[in-house]
Amino acid sequence: MEGKTLRFGIEGAWLTAFVRQQVFSEGKDPKHIVELMRGFMCGTDQAEAEIDRQAEDVLLGRAEFRGNPRDGSCALLFFQPGKSLAIGICSEKLRKL
């Protein structure tokens, strides 16, 4: 039997929406989701604490994933303080959890 190869790419915008939905709509433990994000944010020379902070930034609306890791365009985009209205809304929901 001939083997087949499956290839797929995950867009950064989808990933950002997915992790936020898991916490804010599905009620998943934010610590679990940060741990999940740590898994696909590894491979750099950053300390684990820095990766955790960046994952929290994504959940709180201070950053988002962009691009696709398959074509090398994946990046973490950070917003300037005071520029995102979602920060206050997400922070309030995170405190309630």
Contacts in CASP RR format, 6 or more apart in sequence:
PFRMAT RR
TARGET T0000
AUTHOR 0000-0000-0000
METHOD contacts of the structure
MODEL  1
MEGKTLRFGIEGAWLTAFVRQQVFSEGKDPKHIVELMRGFMCGTDQAEAE
IDRQAEDVLLGRAEFRGNPRDGSCALLFFQPGKSLAIGICSEKLRKL
7 70 0 8 1.000
8 70 0 8 1.000
9 68 0 8 1.000
9 69 0 8 1.000
9 70 0 8 1.000
10 68 0 8 1.000
10 69 0 8 1.000
10 70 0 8 1.000
11 67 0 8 1.000
11 68 0 8 1.000
12 64 0 8 1.000
12 65 0 8 1.000
12 66 0 8 1.000
12 67 0 8 1.000
12 68 0 8 1.000
12 74 0 8 1.000
13 64 0 8 1.000
13 65 0 8 1.000
13 66 0 8 1.000
13 67 0 8 1.000
15 40 0 8 1.000
15 65 0 8 1.000
16 58 0 8 1.000
16 64 0 8 1.000
16 65 0 8 1.000
19 33 0 8 1.000
19 36 0 8 1.000
19 37 0 8 1.000
19 55 0 8 1.000
19 58 0 8 1.000
19 59 0 8 1.000
20 58 0 8 1.000
20 59 0 8 1.000
20 61 0 8 1.000
20 90 0 8 1.000
22 28 0 8 1.000
22 33 0 8 1.000
23 30 0 8 1.000
23 33 0 8 1.000
23 59 0 8 1.000
23 93 0 8 1.000
23 94 0 8 1.000
23 97 0 8 1.000
24 90 0 8 1.000
24 93 0 8 1.000
24 94 0 8 1.000
27 97 0 8 1.000
29 97 0 8 1.000
30 56 0 8 1.000
30 59 0 8 1.000
30 94 0 8 1.000
30 97 0 8 1.000
33 55 0 8 1.000
33 59 0 8 1.000
34 52 0 8 1.000
34 55 0 8 1.000
34 56 0 8 1.000
34 59 0 8 1.000
37 51 0 8 1.000
37 55 0 8 1.000
37 58 0 8 1.000
38 48 0 8 1.000
38 51 0 8 1.000
38 52 0 8 1.000
38 55 0 8 1.000
40 69 0 8 1.000
41 51 0 8 1.000
41 54 0 8 1.000
41 55 0 8 1.000
41 76 0 8 1.000
42 51 0 8 1.000
44 51 0 8 1.000
46 54 0 8 1.000
54 63 0 8 1.000
54 76 0 8 1.000
57 63 0 8 1.000
57 78 0 8 1.000
58 64 0 8 1.000
58 65 0 8 1.000
58 76 0 8 1.000
59 90 0 8 1.000
59 94 0 8 1.000
60 87 0 8 1.000
60 90 0 8 1.000
60 91 0 8 1.000
60 94 0 8 1.000
61 79 0 8 1.000
61 84 0 8 1.000
61 86 0 8 1.000
61 87 0 8 1.000
61 90 0 8 1.000
62 78 0 8 1.000
62 79 0 8 1.000
62 81 0 8 1.000
62 84 0 8 1.000
62 87 0 8 1.000
63 76 0 8 1.000
63 77 0 8 1.000
63 78 0 8 1.000
63 79 0 8 1.000
64 76 0 8 1.000
64 77 0 8 1.000
64 79 0 8 1.000
65 74 0 8 1.000
65 75 0 8 1.000
65 76 0 8 1.000
65 77 0 8 1.000
66 73 0 8 1.000
66 74 0 8 1.000
66 75 0 8 1.000
66 76 0 8 1.000
66 77 0 8 1.000
67 73 0 8 1.000
67 74 0 8 1.000
67 75 0 8 1.000
68 74 0 8 1.000
END
